[in-house]
């Protein structure tokens, strides 16, 4: 059964702002990081969320409350989620993608993927014949 946050997230996905839609069209085609749109997390709905990096990307419209955003960002950070905020009126998709790439390189994945056994060397011995 969907929670209130999940229902709100689904509703928000159906009515994106122009800035959110433009950014989503770019983010959704990235191989890494993979983003989810309008992701419910605790009492909040995140515009875009990359779970592998625990990265939230927000597009702030003209009516955002700065203090409320600070409280929200602190709540997310306490749970290991880093937030990047961009103003909708200054939306530059290329610059945002570059900032996302820099931030992901800094954050690195928050968990290690299991190595693919097909790609592992058959030998466990090192180059130096250990």
N, C-alpha and C positions, 0 to 999 in steps of 0.2 A: 504494500500500500504506500502511496506517495505521501511524503510529509508536506507540511506547508511550504517549506523552502523549495522542495522539488517542484511543487505545483507552480510557485512563483517563477522559478527558473524556466520551466517549460513555457509559461506565458511570456516571459521576457524574450525568449528565443524567437517567439512569433512576431515580435514588434521591435526589432533592433533599430537603434538610431542610425543615421547615415554613416557616422564615424565608425560605429561598431561594425556595421555591415562591410564597410571598406576594409577595415583591419581584419575582420574574420576571413574575407576572401583571400588575403595574403597568408594569414596564420594557418589556415586549414590545409594549405598545400605544403607546409614544411614537413620534412621527414623527422627532424629532431630539432627542437622539441615538438611533441604532439600536444595540441591544445584542445581543451574542451570549452565549449561556449556556455555562458550562464550556468556555472557550476554552483550548486548549493553546498555550502560548507558551514556547519554550525548554524548560527542565526543569520548568516550573510549569503548573498548570491554574488559570485565573482564573475566579472565580465568574461574573462578568459583565464583558464587555469591549465598549467602544464604539470601534471602530477609527478612525472619523473624528476623534475627539478624543484618541485614545490614552489612554483613561480606563478604569481597572479599578475595579470596585466589589466589595468583599469583605464577606461576612457571616460574622463570626467566632463560632464556637461556643464552648462552655466549655473545650474542650481545646486551644485554640490556643497555640502556643509563641511568646511575644513576641519573643525573640531571633531565632528562625527567620523570623518575619514581617518583622523589620527587615532581615535579609539579603535576603530575597525582594524587599521593596519597593525596596531599594537597587539590586538587579540590574535590576528593571523600570525604575526611574528612569534608570539609566545608558543605557537603550535608549529613553528618551523616553516611558515609560508612567507616568502619575500614578495613584496608588492612593488610594481612599477606603475606610476601614474602619468597619464598624458592628458592634456586638455583637448577637448573635442575641436575647439576653434583653431588650434595649432596643429591639427593632425597631419603628420608627415609619415606615411606608411613605411617608406624606405628607412627613414631615421629610426623609427620604432623597431623595425626588424633588426637593424644593426645593434641597437641597444639591447634587444632581447638576446641576440647572439653573444654579446659581451657579457651580459649578466649570467647567461647559462654557462659560459666558460668559467666564470668566477664561482658560480654555485656548484658546478659539476653535478652529475646525477646524485640524488640523495640515497640511492641504494645501488648495489652492484648487481648487474644482470649476471645470471649464471653463464659460464662460458659454454659455447656451442661445442659439443664433443666432436663434431665433424671437422672443426677447424683446429683442434688441438693437435700438436705434434704427437706422433706415435711414440717417440722416444722421450723419456723423462730425464735423459742425461743432457747436461749443458754443453755449450760449444767447447769447453775446455776439458771435456772428458771426465767430468766429476763422477 
